[in-house]
Amino acid sequence: MHLAREIGAQLAGPVQMGGQPHDADAVAPPAVREAVRTHPWARARQRLHDDLGPAGWAGRWALSAAPLWRW
């Protein structure tokens, strides 16, 4: 709740907690969800891409995430 106030969110009522990460879509206002969930990951991904460069990023993705997309 403190983080929501720090980013300027107006809380309409009590904080609701979801059981799964995707439950946040139903309980968190979009501005809070973006600031707390989406933007930190995007910033971290961009920093890693900047550090590795395009070829390094592609190689890292191939080792870590690509297997998750294979059936």
C-alpha positions in Angstrom: 0.0 0.0 0.0 2.9 2.4 0.7 4.3 1.8 -2.8 0.9 2.7 -4.3 0.9 6.0 -2.4 4.6 6.7 -3.4 3.6 6.5 -7.1 0.6 8.8 -6.5 -2.1 6.2 -6.8 -5.4 7.1 -5.2 -6.7 4.1 -3.3 -10.5 3.7 -3.5 -10.8 1.1 -0.7 -8.9 -1.7 1.1 -6.0 -3.3 -0.7 -7.0 -6.6 -2.3 -4.5 -9.4 -2.7 -4.7 -11.9 -5.5 -3.5 -15.5 -5.3 -1.7 -15.5 -8.6 0.3 -12.8 -10.5 -2.3 -12.7 -13.3 -5.0 -11.9 -10.6 -3.5 -8.4 -10.4 -5.3 -7.6 -13.6 -8.6 -7.8 -11.8 -7.7 -6.0 -8.6 -5.0 -3.4 -9.4 -5.7 -0.2 -11.2 -3.7 -0.1 -14.5 -1.5 2.8 -13.4 -0.4 0.8 -10.3 0.0 -2.4 -12.2 2.2 -0.7 -14.8 4.4 1.0 -12.2 4.8 -2.0 -10.0 4.8 -4.9 -12.4 5.5 -3.9 -16.0 7.9 -0.9 -15.8 10.5 -2.5 -13.5 10.8 -5.6 -15.8 11.0 -3.4 -18.9 13.8 -1.3 -17.3 15.7 -4.4 -16.3 15.3 -5.9 -19.7 16.5 -2.7 -21.4 19.6 -2.5 -19.1 20.5 -6.1 -19.9 20.0 -5.5 -23.7 22.2 -2.4 -23.5 24.9 -4.3 -21.6 24.9 -7.3 -23.9 24.1 -5.7 -27.3 21.8 -7.3 -29.9 23.9 -10.5 -30.4 24.5 -11.0 -26.7 20.8 -10.5 -26.0 19.8 -13.0 -28.6 22.2 -15.6 -27.2 21.0 -15.0 -23.6 17.4 -15.3 -24.7 18.1 -18.5 -26.6 19.6 -20.1 -23.5 17.1 -18.9 -21.0 13.7 -18.2 -22.5 13.5 -19.9 -25.9 13.1 -23.4 -24.4 10.0 -22.2 -22.6 8.3 -21.5 -26.0 9.1 -25.0 -27.4 6.3 -27.6 -27.2 
